[in-house]
């Protein structure tokens, strides 16, 4: 979706700072967030695309302030509420309870049987690929309201099909409970100059994995 969450190609954020020997988790709570995500996805309640869309639901200022795992935690809370596993206001009430009593034990008597995961619509067979390796294409200049994996900096740009990956889940529908709706997926190579103009480094290319419906013949 359009918004601050699509950071690729945006100016003003400075260089990416690399942490030497960076650990997978900087704190125990980050590992717990990651573990909860794997359980919820494994049980079929939330897809990876719905998780990404949950991050995109964060207010811009909150998103920019948050760390990596804080964003995944916000997405987890959003999706658990959407799926009916957490009641509205329940998380805030628990936070307030723990502020008053950090050692408060969980209320095991309040644990309810979770509802079954939602059944998503059946998907039709994927369409035949429209492009082959070496074909020139142009990305569509679209501005979807919901989730998409076509970044803004690559819209309306010319590229060349570099590889065909076969039919893959279409994130734009899978993020919203509309089914996997598989589409042909390609790796498309772009000249950096076509993406960034005169500010691009010379002789550099960028390859993006893009779904069939993102592309038109050049």
trRosetta pair geometry for C-beta under 8 A, 3 or more apart (Angstrom, degrees):
i j d omega theta_ij theta_ji phi_ij phi_ji
1 5 7.0 40 68 60 91 124
1 6 7.2 -155 79 -35 47 117
1 53 7.8 83 -12 -130 120 80
1 56 5.3 115 37 177 120 143
1 144 6.2 -96 -105 97 62 83
1 145 6.3 1 -129 161 109 26
1 146 5.9 -108 -76 146 109 13
1 147 6.0 -52 -30 -89 93 35
1 148 6.5 126 -53 16 43 88
2 6 6.6 -65 -131 19 34 138
2 143 5.5 3 -38 -159 133 90
2 144 7.7 158 -15 63 84 50
2 152 6.6 82 -113 -79 79 125
3 6 6.2 106 61 9 58 91
3 56 6.6 119 60 -160 138 92
3 60 6.7 -140 -180 -86 100 102
4 7 7.2 26 169 -78 58 77
4 10 8.0 51 -144 -95 60 171
4 60 4.2 92 19 -137 141 104
4 63 6.1 149 95 79 114 134
4 64 6.4 -53 151 -55 141 105
5 55 6.5 137 -142 124 131 92
5 56 4.6 -165 76 -115 173 74
5 58 7.3 122 -81 52 118 96
5 60 7.8 -119 -38 -108 74 70
5 63 5.9 -83 -84 -171 83 160
6 10 7.8 126 108 -36 65 119
6 151 5.9 160 -165 -142 110 77
6 152 5.3 101 132 -6 140 108
7 10 5.3 -88 -163 25 54 124
7 13 6.9 19 -166 -23 116 165
8 151 4.6 -16 62 -163 140 148
8 152 7.3 161 73 44 92 78
8 153 5.3 -115 120 12 96 127
9 151 7.0 133 4 147 119 123
9 152 6.7 -136 60 82 132 88
9 153 3.0 139 -26 -77 161 142
9 195 7.3 -116 -104 166 126 106
9 196 7.4 -151 -131 -93 97 86
10 13 6.4 62 98 -11 99 119
14 17 8.0 14 119 -39 114 94
18 22 7.5 -116 -178 -28 65 126
19 22 3.8 90 86 -81 109 107
23 26 6.2 138 68 -80 110 52
24 31 7.9 70 109 -89 105 91
25 28 7.3 77 141 -96 134 21
25 30 4.2 174 -147 86 98 118
25 31 4.5 -19 -96 -54 170 87
25 34 7.3 -114 -84 1 119 136
25 69 7.7 48 -130 -54 84 153
26 30 6.1 74 43 -3 68 152
27 30 5.2 106 62 -4 74 100
27 31 7.9 -142 100 0 46 84
28 31 5.7 -56 -160 35 43 111
28 32 6.5 41 147 -19 72 105
29 32 5.4 -53 -149 37 40 114
29 33 6.4 46 151 -23 68 100
29 69 7.6 144 111 126 82 139
30 33 5.7 -49 -151 32 34 112
30 34 6.5 33 151 -16 64 104
30 69 4.1 -153 -130 -36 90 175
31 34 5.7 -54 -150 37 33 112
31 35 6.3 35 151 -20 66 106
32 35 5.5 -53 -146 37 33 114
32 36 6.4 35 155 -20 66 103
33 36 5.8 -54 -150 35 30 110
33 37 6.5 34 152 -22 63 104
33 69 5.0 127 67 -175 149 107
33 72 5.6 115 152 97 123 112
33 73 4.9 -71 -126 -75 132 90
33 76 6.7 -152 -157 -8 87 152
34 37 5.7 -52 -152 32 32 115
34 38 6.7 31 152 -19 64 104
34 69 7.1 -64 -47 -123 87 114
34 72 7.3 33 -82 118 59 157
35 38 5.8 -55 -151 33 34 109
35 39 6.5 31 153 -18 66 105
36 39 5.7 -55 -149 36 34 111
36 40 6.2 29 157 -16 68 107
36 76 6.0 57 112 -148 122 150
37 40 6.0 -59 -145 39 28 106
37 41 6.2 21 159 -12 65 111
37 51 6.7 64 -149 -125 111 143
37 72 6.1 -42 -68 174 141 120
37 76 6.1 -101 -82 -86 81 117
38 41 6.0 -58 -144 43 28 106
38 42 5.8 29 158 -22 64 114
39 42 5.7 -59 -142 39 26 111
39 43 6.3 20 160 -16 63 109
40 43 6.1 -58 -147 38 27 107
40 45 5.0 -71 -174 59 80 120
40 46 5.0 16 138 26 110 114
40 76 6.9 155 10 -138 159 94
40 79 7.3 110 156 105 146 125
40 80 7.2 -87 -121 -80 144 91
41 44 7.8 52 175 -65 34 20
41 45 7.4 -95 -85 53 25 74
41 46 5.6 -68 -86 78 64 81
41 47 6.9 87 -134 -123 92 22
41 48 6.7 43 -128 -61 138 67
41 51 7.2 -32 -76 -43 115 132
43 117 6.6 168 133 -54 81 122
44 117 4.0 -104 110 -17 100 172
45 79 7.4 120 132 146 101 110
45 80 7.8 35 143 -104 142 60
45 83 5.1 48 -172 -149 107 165
45 85 6.8 12 -152 -36 152 140
45 117 4.9 -134 -87 -106 52 100
45 118 7.9 82 -141 13 54 80
46 50 4.8 -130 -161 86 79 127
46 51 5.7 92 149 -59 120 85
46 54 7.8 -6 -156 -28 134 138
46 79 4.6 52 -105 161 135 147
46 83 6.8 -97 -61 -43 89 142
47 50 4.6 99 51 6 77 100
47 51 7.0 -132 98 -6 44 85
47 174 5.3 -101 115 162 162 101
47 175 7.1 -123 79 -95 117 40
48 51 5.5 -50 -152 32 34 117
48 52 6.6 35 150 -18 64 101
49 52 5.7 -49 -150 35 36 111
49 53 6.4 36 150 -18 65 104
49 147 6.2 137 176 123 94 155
49 169 7.4 -142 -29 132 134 124
49 171 4.3 -179 -118 -148 128 79
49 174 4.2 93 40 99 150 101
49 175 3.7 -105 143 -72 102 77
50 53 5.5 -52 -146 38 36 112
50 54 6.4 47 150 -28 64 100
50 79 5.8 101 141 -116 110 129
50 174 7.3 -107 -36 137 80 71
50 175 5.2 155 -77 -151 48 52
50 176 7.5 159 -97 -59 86 25
50 177 7.3 55 -89 -49 126 74
51 54 5.6 -48 -154 26 32 117
51 55 7.2 34 149 -17 61 97
51 72 7.2 8 -179 -139 111 81
51 75 5.2 76 -166 148 63 138
51 76 7.6 10 -131 -72 93 62
51 79 6.6 -47 -94 -33 56 155
52 55 5.8 -49 -160 29 39 112
52 56 6.8 35 145 -16 66 105
52 75 7.5 0 -80 -132 10 150
52 147 6.3 105 99 -141 103 133
52 171 7.5 -14 56 -165 141 125
52 175 6.6 -72 66 -114 95 120
53 56 5.3 -55 -152 38 41 114
53 57 6.8 50 148 -30 66 98
53 75 7.9 121 75 -139 45 109
53 146 6.9 -11 -128 -174 127 84
53 147 4.2 -79 -87 -61 104 131
53 175 4.2 118 -36 -177 133 119
53 176 7.1 141 -97 -66 174 69
54 57 5.6 -48 -156 21 36 116
54 74 7.0 170 146 113 96 71
54 75 3.0 108 103 -148 119 80
54 76 7.2 117 135 -32 157 26
54 78 4.2 166 -149 70 101 127
54 79 4.9 -64 -80 -39 142 100
55 58 6.0 -31 -174 -4 46 114
55 63 7.3 96 173 -124 80 110
55 71 4.9 39 -131 170 110 104
55 72 7.1 -24 -78 -83 112 43
55 74 6.7 96 -112 81 56 105
55 75 4.6 -31 -53 -67 67 122
56 147 6.4 163 28 -95 154 85
57 74 7.9 -161 76 141 90 106
57 75 7.6 125 38 -108 103 67
57 78 5.4 131 70 -138 143 160
58 62 5.1 -126 176 91 102 109
58 63 4.2 129 102 -69 124 93
58 66 7.0 -68 -173 6 159 146
58 71 6.7 -85 -25 -133 157 80
58 74 5.2 48 -86 131 115 152
58 75 7.8 -64 -42 -61 105 72
59 62 4.4 76 64 14 90 111
59 63 6.8 -161 86 -13 41 88
60 63 5.6 -57 -146 34 29 113
60 64 6.4 22 162 -15 66 107
61 64 6.0 -56 -147 38 30 107
61 65 6.4 25 156 -16 64 111
62 65 5.9 -61 -147 40 30 109
62 66 6.1 33 157 -32 66 111
62 74 7.4 131 139 -107 123 158
63 66 5.9 -56 -144 26 26 113
63 71 6.7 57 -139 -109 72 108
66 70 3.8 -142 -165 99 100 122
66 71 5.0 131 116 -59 133 76
66 74 6.8 -53 -124 -15 165 134
67 70 4.6 94 50 6 73 109
67 71 7.3 -134 93 -10 39 85
68 71 6.1 -62 -166 28 28 110
68 72 7.0 17 147 -10 64 105
69 72 5.3 -47 -146 38 47 112
69 73 6.2 53 151 -24 69 100
70 73 5.5 -50 -146 35 34 115
70 74 6.5 38 153 -20 64 101
71 74 5.7 -50 -149 34 33 111
71 75 6.5 33 151 -17 63 105
72 75 5.5 -52 -149 38 35 114
72 76 6.3 42 150 -25 66 103
73 76 5.5 -50 -147 32 33 115
73 77 6.6 33 154 -17 64 102
74 77 5.9 -53 -150 36 32 110
74 78 6.4 33 152 -19 64 107
75 78 5.6 -55 -148 37 32 113
75 79 6.1 21 160 -11 68 110
76 79 6.2 -61 -142 42 26 102
76 80 6.1 26 160 -19 64 111
77 80 6.0 -56 -141 37 26 110
77 81 6.5 26 158 -18 61 107
77 86 6.9 -72 -151 73 62 160
77 91 5.5 3 -138 -59 120 167
78 81 6.0 -65 -159 36 27 109
78 82 6.4 24 151 -18 65 108
79 82 5.3 -49 -143 37 38 113
79 83 6.1 28 159 -12 69 109
80 83 6.0 -59 -142 45 28 105
80 85 4.5 -81 -164 71 81 110
80 86 4.2 49 129 4 110 116
81 84 7.8 44 180 -68 30 24
81 85 7.7 -87 -65 54 22 69
81 86 5.1 -57 -77 77 63 97
81 87 7.6 34 -126 163 81 7
81 88 6.2 77 -149 -82 120 64
83 115 7.6 -167 157 66 81 110
83 117 7.4 -33 -153 -127 124 63
83 118 6.9 -126 -130 -16 85 107
84 115 5.4 9 96 25 127 138
85 114 5.5 5 -118 -137 94 113
85 115 7.3 -127 -76 33 67 88
86 90 5.1 -146 -176 60 84 132
86 91 6.3 30 176 -44 139 95
87 90 4.3 101 61 -39 81 121
89 92 5.4 -59 -156 45 55 113
89 93 5.8 59 147 -27 81 105
90 93 5.7 -56 -148 35 31 112
90 94 6.5 29 155 -18 65 105
91 94 5.8 -56 -151 36 31 109
91 95 6.5 34 151 -21 65 104
92 95 5.6 -51 -149 33 33 114
92 96 6.5 32 153 -17 65 105
93 96 5.8 -55 -151 37 32 111
93 97 6.4 36 150 -22 64 105
94 97 5.5 -51 -148 34 35 115
94 98 6.4 30 155 -15 66 105
95 98 6.0 -59 -150 39 30 106
95 99 6.5 37 149 -25 64 102
96 99 5.5 -47 -150 28 35 116
96 100 6.8 29 154 -14 64 103
97 100 6.0 -61 -157 38 32 106
97 101 6.5 -37 166 44 68 93
97 104 5.6 -69 147 45 103 172
98 101 6.8 -82 -130 73 30 56
98 102 5.7 54 -178 -114 76 46
98 104 5.9 -123 -96 33 60 118
99 102 7.7 22 -120 -69 15 73
100 104 7.8 50 79 -44 84 130
101 104 4.2 91 101 -53 110 99
106 111 8.0 43 151 -55 114 108
107 110 4.0 39 111 9 116 117
107 111 7.6 176 103 -31 68 73
108 111 5.7 -31 -162 -2 47 117
118 177 6.1 -12 106 -141 145 124
120 177 5.6 -146 -109 -166 97 61
120 178 7.0 37 -161 95 103 7
120 179 4.8 157 151 -83 108 59
120 180 7.5 97 116 -23 143 68
121 178 6.3 -18 31 -171 117 47
121 179 4.3 -73 72 -46 81 125
122 179 6.6 11 99 -123 7 139
123 179 4.5 167 -68 160 89 122
123 180 4.9 -70 -41 61 155 81
123 181 5.0 -150 -132 -72 114 39
123 182 6.2 94 146 1 147 78
124 181 7.5 27 37 -126 77 66
126 167 3.6 -179 15 -125 174 142
126 182 4.1 -62 -76 101 114 100
126 183 6.0 173 -145 -99 105 22
126 184 6.6 132 163 -45 124 62
127 130 7.8 9 125 -40 119 91
127 183 6.9 3 36 -131 94 69
127 184 6.9 -77 80 -13 80 100
127 212 6.9 -130 72 87 115 163
128 184 7.5 17 150 -48 26 131
129 132 7.3 109 120 -72 123 58
129 164 6.1 10 -128 -144 165 132
129 184 3.9 129 -98 -121 82 159
129 186 7.7 112 -147 -62 119 106
129 212 6.7 -149 -131 -95 61 128
130 184 7.2 -178 12 50 69 148
130 212 6.0 115 17 -156 105 114
130 215 7.6 -177 73 90 122 111
130 217 7.9 -109 145 -56 117 91
131 135 4.4 -138 -159 62 95 150
131 137 6.1 -22 -108 -66 153 126
131 161 4.9 173 144 -65 122 151
131 164 7.7 -179 93 -90 81 109
131 184 7.7 166 39 121 83 142
131 186 6.2 -13 79 -73 125 155
131 212 7.5 -179 12 -124 102 86
131 215 6.7 -39 -25 116 145 147
131 217 7.7 173 -91 -90 102 73
132 135 5.4 106 55 -26 60 114
132 161 6.5 144 102 90 26 151
132 164 7.1 -44 -136 -46 45 135
133 161 5.4 -134 -117 115 33 102
133 162 6.8 9 -137 172 87 14
133 163 6.5 21 -101 -95 108 29
133 164 6.3 -103 -52 -17 86 96
134 160 6.7 -21 -148 -175 27 106
134 161 6.3 -31 29 67 26 94
135 160 7.1 160 82 -154 37 62
135 161 4.6 29 50 12 84 124
135 217 7.3 -76 175 -124 116 80
135 218 7.9 164 158 10 75 101
136 158 6.5 -2 -175 -170 101 101
136 159 7.5 167 -152 90 60 32
136 160 5.6 -36 -99 -99 61 73
136 161 7.9 -121 -68 0 18 80
136 217 7.5 66 89 -170 71 63
136 218 3.7 -58 127 28 100 141
137 158 7.3 161 88 -151 41 55
137 159 5.8 -22 66 68 86 79
137 160 7.3 147 19 -105 79 22
137 161 6.3 76 -10 -46 119 88
137 186 8.0 101 6 89 158 155
137 188 6.4 -79 59 -127 125 128
137 215 4.5 -12 -179 -165 137 117
137 216 6.6 142 -164 72 82 37
137 217 6.4 -75 -114 -119 64 27
137 218 5.4 -142 -110 -39 7 89
138 156 7.0 0 173 -158 102 35
138 157 6.8 -176 -151 90 69 25
138 158 5.1 -33 -97 -93 82 64
138 159 7.5 139 -100 19 34 70
138 215 7.2 134 69 -156 36 67
138 216 5.4 -27 64 67 86 91
138 217 7.6 15 18 108 86 23
138 218 4.8 117 -31 -103 91 69
139 150 6.4 162 -169 -157 124 120
139 154 5.5 59 21 140 169 84
139 155 5.4 -117 115 -128 117 38
139 156 6.3 -60 81 -13 84 19
139 157 5.3 13 29 46 111 72
139 159 7.0 40 -31 9 96 116
139 188 7.6 139 -64 113 103 164
139 210 6.8 -98 -106 -151 109 159
139 214 5.7 -18 -143 154 87 93
139 215 6.1 -50 -103 -99 52 62
139 216 7.8 129 -133 20 8 79
140 150 7.4 -5 59 -179 85 166
140 155 6.8 -39 96 -149 44 88
140 156 7.5 -9 158 -66 18 57
140 213 7.9 -38 5 147 143 60
140 214 5.8 -139 23 -169 100 46
140 215 7.0 -125 -20 -76 87 14
140 216 6.1 98 -71 -17 84 104
141 155 4.7 106 -116 156 57 104
141 156 3.7 27 -72 -59 111 105
142 148 7.7 -173 95 -124 115 169
142 150 7.1 58 55 83 104 145
142 155 6.7 -137 32 -140 55 129
142 214 7.9 -119 24 -131 125 68
144 147 7.6 -37 113 69 131 19
144 148 4.8 118 44 -36 138 131
144 172 6.8 -79 -161 -139 172 119
146 172 6.7 108 97 -161 111 76
146 175 6.6 160 162 89 111 124
146 176 5.7 -22 -161 -59 150 134
147 171 6.1 -100 128 144 114 96
147 172 6.0 -171 92 -120 75 49
147 175 3.7 -20 46 81 149 170
147 176 6.9 -174 24 -40 107 93
148 171 7.0 122 -141 94 28 109
148 172 5.2 18 -101 -94 69 103
148 214 8.0 130 -174 -95 112 113
149 171 4.8 85 -27 44 116 146
149 172 7.4 -114 5 -49 80 81
149 209 7.7 -30 142 92 133 85
149 210 7.4 -173 107 -117 99 56
149 211 7.0 96 61 -10 114 106
149 214 8.0 -84 78 -63 78 147
150 154 6.6 -124 -174 80 72 106
150 155 6.3 84 148 -80 110 91
150 210 6.4 62 -99 -133 87 102
150 211 7.8 -89 -55 34 101 91
150 214 4.6 172 -83 -131 131 130
151 154 5.1 72 68 16 87 103
151 155 7.5 -137 99 -29 45 85
151 208 7.4 -127 20 -128 108 146
152 155 5.8 -45 -154 4 39 118
153 195 6.0 52 153 -170 100 103
153 196 7.9 10 -174 -76 121 71
154 157 5.3 -91 -165 32 54 134
154 159 7.9 5 -164 -38 106 136
154 190 6.6 -142 -131 -37 101 161
154 195 6.5 -25 -96 -118 67 111
154 206 7.8 -130 -93 107 116 132
154 208 5.8 3 -120 -8 169 165
154 210 7.8 -138 128 -81 141 133
157 190 5.8 21 138 -130 130 134
157 194 5.6 118 -162 140 104 107
157 195 6.0 23 -133 -90 155 70
158 190 7.5 132 90 -127 48 86
158 194 5.9 -98 56 -164 84 149
158 218 5.4 67 -134 -121 101 126
159 188 4.2 72 120 166 142 106
159 189 5.8 164 -169 76 100 38
159 190 4.3 -59 -98 -79 108 76
159 194 7.6 179 -73 93 68 149
159 208 7.8 -75 -122 39 171 101
160 188 6.9 150 69 -159 32 68
160 189 5.2 -24 61 60 88 95
161 164 7.0 19 177 -62 119 82
161 186 5.1 -60 -135 -170 95 138
161 187 7.6 99 -165 74 56 54
161 188 6.1 -41 -98 -103 46 72
162 186 7.5 126 42 169 64 89
162 187 4.5 -65 70 104 104 97
162 188 6.4 159 5 -117 94 16
162 189 4.4 90 -55 -25 126 105
162 207 5.9 -52 31 -129 159 117
163 186 6.7 156 81 -162 51 62
163 187 4.0 23 47 35 98 117
164 184 6.9 -34 -155 -172 99 106
164 185 7.7 125 -164 83 53 52
164 186 5.6 -31 -104 -106 58 79
164 187 7.9 -118 -57 19 22 77
165 168 6.1 4 108 -34 120 127
165 184 7.9 139 59 -176 72 60
165 185 4.3 -37 60 89 118 101
165 186 6.7 -166 7 -90 88 23
165 187 6.8 98 -39 -28 105 86
165 209 6.8 20 -16 -142 149 112
166 184 7.2 -106 171 -132 18 66
166 185 6.9 -5 69 42 42 91
167 182 4.3 65 166 151 108 122
167 183 6.4 178 -142 95 78 12
167 184 5.8 -52 -89 -81 62 46
167 185 7.1 109 -144 -1 19 87
168 182 6.0 170 83 -147 15 93
168 183 6.9 -35 59 64 65 61
168 184 7.9 56 17 -165 78 15
168 185 4.1 0 21 -18 124 139
168 211 7.5 -123 69 -101 100 90
169 174 5.2 34 169 -52 112 153
169 180 4.4 -78 -126 -157 89 97
169 181 7.7 76 -159 59 56 57
169 182 5.8 -52 -87 -96 33 77
170 173 5.1 42 94 25 109 102
170 174 6.2 155 80 -15 55 98
170 180 6.7 118 28 164 73 50
170 181 4.4 -52 37 91 129 95
170 182 6.2 -179 -22 -113 86 20
170 183 4.8 70 -79 -1 108 109
170 211 5.8 81 -123 -132 83 154
170 213 7.5 36 -135 20 128 125
171 174 5.5 -68 -130 47 32 108
171 175 5.7 39 171 -32 72 106
171 211 7.6 -151 20 -36 85 137
172 175 6.6 -43 -144 21 17 111
172 176 7.8 -12 158 5 47 112
172 211 7.7 -118 -1 37 111 158
172 213 7.9 -90 30 75 146 132
173 176 6.3 -82 -159 47 36 96
173 178 3.9 -96 -168 83 89 113
173 179 5.8 -23 141 67 124 64
173 180 7.2 97 90 172 111 7
173 181 4.3 46 51 23 154 136
174 178 7.3 -94 -63 58 24 75
174 179 7.1 -68 -89 110 62 25
174 180 5.4 32 -87 -112 110 49
174 181 7.2 -143 -47 32 78 89
178 181 6.7 -4 116 -21 96 128
183 211 4.6 60 89 -165 136 106
183 212 4.7 -139 172 25 110 102
183 213 6.0 -79 -137 -9 158 95
184 211 7.3 123 80 -160 51 58
184 212 4.3 69 59 -54 93 122
185 209 5.9 17 174 -179 109 98
185 210 7.2 165 -154 82 67 28
185 211 5.7 -38 -101 -99 73 57
185 212 7.4 -90 -71 -31 34 76
186 209 7.2 172 89 -149 35 55
186 210 5.9 -26 66 63 84 77
186 212 7.3 95 -7 -79 105 62
186 215 7.3 0 41 -23 134 157
187 207 5.3 13 179 179 102 112
187 208 7.3 163 -152 82 57 29
187 209 5.5 -33 -94 -92 67 67
187 210 7.9 118 -117 16 21 74
188 207 6.8 161 78 -152 38 62
188 208 5.5 -22 59 63 91 81
188 209 7.8 147 12 -105 76 17
188 210 5.1 -14 4 21 125 123
188 215 7.3 177 -77 -92 147 131
189 205 5.3 4 -172 173 100 131
189 206 7.4 151 -154 80 53 39
189 207 4.9 -26 -96 -96 69 84
190 194 5.6 -123 -178 72 94 118
190 195 5.4 78 134 -45 134 113
190 205 6.4 154 77 -163 44 76
190 206 4.9 -19 61 63 99 89
190 207 7.5 174 16 -84 71 33
190 208 7.1 17 -4 5 114 105
191 194 4.5 88 68 0 91 105
191 195 7.4 -176 91 -3 50 84
191 200 7.9 87 145 143 74 164
191 204 7.9 106 -167 85 55 54
191 205 5.9 -51 -106 -107 39 79
192 195 5.7 -64 -155 41 39 107
192 196 5.7 -16 168 23 78 114
192 200 3.9 157 131 -166 99 129
192 201 6.1 -14 116 53 161 69
192 204 3.9 21 -16 89 147 96
192 205 6.1 -124 -31 -91 83 23
192 206 5.9 104 -88 -19 73 96
193 196 6.7 -74 -121 59 24 77
193 197 6.7 39 -169 -136 61 10
193 198 7.6 36 -143 -82 90 29
193 200 4.6 -147 -85 56 49 145
193 202 8.0 25 -59 -114 112 49
195 200 6.7 107 65 -87 81 131
195 206 6.1 0 -10 27 158 138
196 199 5.1 -98 155 75 105 89
196 200 3.8 133 70 -68 115 92
197 200 6.5 151 64 -13 31 97
200 204 6.3 -147 171 57 100 115
201 204 4.5 60 81 -13 98 139
210 214 4.7 -106 180 72 107 140
210 215 6.2 107 123 -48 125 108
211 214 5.1 101 64 -5 73 105
211 215 7.8 -165 97 -4 45 94
212 215 6.2 -80 -162 38 37 105
